[in-house]
Amino acid sequence: MFAALAPYKAVHRYGLGDLLHEQARSRPDDIAVVDGKHRFTYAQLDERVNRLAAMLREHGLRKGDRILWLGQNSFRVLEVLLAAARTGGIVCPANWRASAAEVARTLEDFDPKVVFWQEAEVGEQNRKARGDWQHGRSWIQHDGEEHDEHCYESLLAKSPSLDEFEPLEPATPLLAIYTAAFTGAPAAALLNHESLLLTAMMGIQGQSITEKSGYLVSGPMFHVGVLMGTLATFLAGGRCAFVARVDPVELLQMIQDEHLTHAFIPQPTAQQMGVVNADGHYDVSSIFAKSDLSDWRSPLVMPPTAPLMTHPGGYGQTEIGGLSVLAWLGGVAAGRPSPFLQIKIGDDAGNELPRGAVGEIFARGPLVMCGYWNRPEENARRVVNGWHRTNDLGKRLPDGSLAFVGPKTTMIKSALENIYPVEIETCLREHEAVADVCVIGVPDPVWSQNVKAVIVRRPGRTDAEADFIEHCRQRLASYKKPKIVVFAESLPRNGAGQIDRAAVDAAYGGGGYPSVG
Amino acid sequence: MFAALAPYKAVHRYGLGDLLHEQARSRPDDIAVVDGKHRFTYAQLDERVNRLAAMLREHGLRKGDRILWLGQNSFRVLEVLLAAARTGGIVCPANWRASAAEVARTLEDFDPKVVFWQEAEVGEQNRKARGDWQHGRSWIQHDGEEHDEHCYESLLAKSPSLDEFEPLEPATPLLAIYTAAFTGAPAAALLNHESLLLTAMMGIQGQSITEKSGYLVSGPMFHVGVLMGTLATFLAGGRCAFVARVDPVELLQMIQDEHLTHAFIPQPTAQQMGVVNADGHYDVSSIFAKSDLSDWRSPLVMPPTAPLMTHPGGYGQTEIGGLSVLAWLGGVAAGRPSPFLQIKIGDDAGNELPRGAVGEIFARGPLVMCGYWNRPEENARRVVNGWHRTNDLGKRLPDGSLAFVGPKTTMIKSALENIYPVEIETCLREHEAVADVCVIGVPDPVWSQNVKAVIVRRPGRTDAEADFIEHCRQRLASYKKPKIVVFAESLPRNGAGQIDRAAVDAAYGGGGYPSVG
């Protein structure tokens, strides 16, 4: 019946590479990227990406082949991504702070056909990781001198400028981001063109990005939030300004020179910028309302009226395209899903639970990843009846908005009951003697697990174990109260300031969690 | 290589029916639709649509089957569209002002499995069109009394509420809109889920629609602009208020009662509303800055700060999802394409022309239609190397923005040169003696066509033919100047106030246009 519509099938193909062609037609002379001495318009970027795509083909890259970026931030990460978008390659910007051993594991797992690597600052670890892992792969140094014929710029200059590439299906994977998977070993989540484009569209709305915006890319490009800000600016036709790493003076200068309006700036850097600019030497009024940045808290910088600024936060994970349940879409909890994303709260078999019940967060729709690279068993486990299993727990509040309860890995099982540490911790934090607390499950032959609270008491407080148990008994269902309470001087925390639950488990006998099989 | 990703294929399926499920989860108690005495929340709408989808199945509707709406505006058009979105049907809201003969032709062409029809006001023409065209089809009256067991509401009440429907590919056709095709006979452009959802997302941005918005659906639902406003409001989680037809008092009352913020109101209706509300009896401040609407001009009503209000206009056609090149996306001409749409200016064979050249506007990307229903030859003709041929002429200005030149059907061919009437008309309008003008092509055995100008002179002016020809010769390339000038008292115009070029051709011997084969 639909044979009559067949000619139109080809018309709908569309990817990030097509978007670049359109930007080059629609705003040829607007500046697309700024990076050190480099400054390219959309037409120039399009032409460079055509050459780069031709060069990738010459290096044997075919649809589905991987490309690894071993370097710091650069406008060339965007170029490589766009060239891959034209040729069907998959790009992974690796963590440049990784050790040589970690990089070697990434090479092994991701098996890239082409590696773009950097000499400055990270040359030694890259060479070490590379070892003799080179056979049949192309290693291209992106920051070499232009007279070195094997470097990015000279290879690009020699390449023909093709502009005819077969359009891709929007479902083609394009970006790979390694995330800390729940089994402990990192796995690369693959995001396709459609997910990236749709997330960028939401970024435009949430961060009030327009063609007049300038985005300071100073967060790491292996972070999905930074990549999305970059792509949103690209989609809107604005300017992306790249810095290799976060030097406070360089950032202040860049904001002043380019009149930047948006940024991703890690918090410690913002505070260093505040110290450097205490005298207001740099005019950063295009982006910050005041020059004193020493108390700046959010890494996302945008106009104060932007929805994500007035209603920050939400829920997300790299696997569903980053932050994709958004507080600015309303509701009293973490927010509501962006269009093109469905969320359901389900039991372990994926059966939907009634409003208010705590269960696993499942997601579906074009925002969701295409799966993890090279993890067939995990992919099979993570798809339940057409829904992606997030491994996170949540519930719907009465108004329908989504509340994030905690990672499923920390769920405690006592007999048939599911117990969520965050709930018990919230209760214990209301006790005036509690300075800090972590609730874990310890194995029990009868009950599966028992609830154990590790409490840091406030200075001078000597409340006994039973006092805390009684506090919970009065406020929670009885099965949720801790059976065991121990005291600690402090709790281990990770770099982001969150309690390191694995370390608490290791130190206090936690284990037997039902989600860890 | 991608076998490992196979489980995730099913996760990306997503359509308008899934969006409704999500709205019912995310904002169950928010009002979705208002229509007369009816007032339903998103949870109620979801439940009704589940019943309706089950009822459509019971009436034999299968994937790809058509559903025709023969009635005025109603919230049930949205329900039917959403139920079709769950079952794979294709819905056409027909023009209720069409004659019985026209409706009969639509029945013949669209071949619907199910027809929803209306008794009030249009019952007679519907029955006449139906004749004995009924065999094997279901005719369901949507506005019947609830005690009539064959009517919409009673059939709905009897239907089971299924909530498990197989998710659809976003490329599945869903909506059919009859447009005046260039051959003269209307054809139904089919838009798919993805196009509708993406256009609705742009509507949210352009019209500043949020979950707090209320949209007055008083324009006809067979108009793509009205449907898009309705879907944008639905996507944002706002309220749609439906009126069957445009009664000034009813509209004023609805705006006041529901605190509506957005609308599509035909211009004559807005002026009638202004007369009725001259004394400010109705409080319409939620939508209009002042109660005097007698000089209101735009059918699209939205907050004064909305991008589409501050930068109105653009270029579009139903076949590319409506207005999808938008002035608010920047540039000095009609604007720039929305994301997910590529535009190129090409010659007749689809080869891209350099910036500045006039040529046919080609479009590609997921916004573009799936083709015309039941027009295999036209579909084959309209797709050129993966691009949709718009049959419109345009060019890129130096800043890359798109300028619409005119429909290709009015292009004049003189020897090998293409001549665009609008360009000559613009030149002639600069002559102070010209009150109105239409430039046409008349057949010529040697030159294919000659340029002929039909001019209405200003009162009292007696300038001769040669004066106007000389005026053009001084300002345009010589081959563009009219060879023939004739004078008229007035020019025929259509309902929208545009010159009726076909009538001018008929009256003054126009013909032989190269695009009309």
Interface residues (C-beta under 8 A of the other chain):
Chain A: M1 F2 A3 A4 L5 A6 P7 Y8 A10 V11 H12 R13 Y14 D18 L19 H21 E22 R25 S26 R27 P28 D29 G64 P167 P170 A171 P173 L190 N192 E194 L197 A200 M201 I204 Q205 E211 L235 G237 L329 G330 G331 R336 P337 P339 F340 L341 Q342 I343 K344 R355 A363 R364 G365 P366 V368 M369 C370 G371 W373 N374 R375 P376 N379 A380 R382 V383 G386 W387 H388 R396 D399 G400 S401 L402
Chain B: M1 F2 A3 A4 L5 A6 P7 Y8 A10 V11 H12 R13 Y14 D18 L19 H21 E22 R25 S26 R27 P28 D29 G64 P167 P170 A171 P173 L190 N192 E194 L197 A200 M201 I204 Q205 E211 L235 G237 L329 G330 G331 R336 P337 P339 F340 L341 Q342 I343 K344 R355 A363 R364 G365 P366 V368 M369 C370 G371 W373 N374 R375 P376 N379 A380 R382 V383 G386 W387 H388 R396 D399 G400 S401 L402
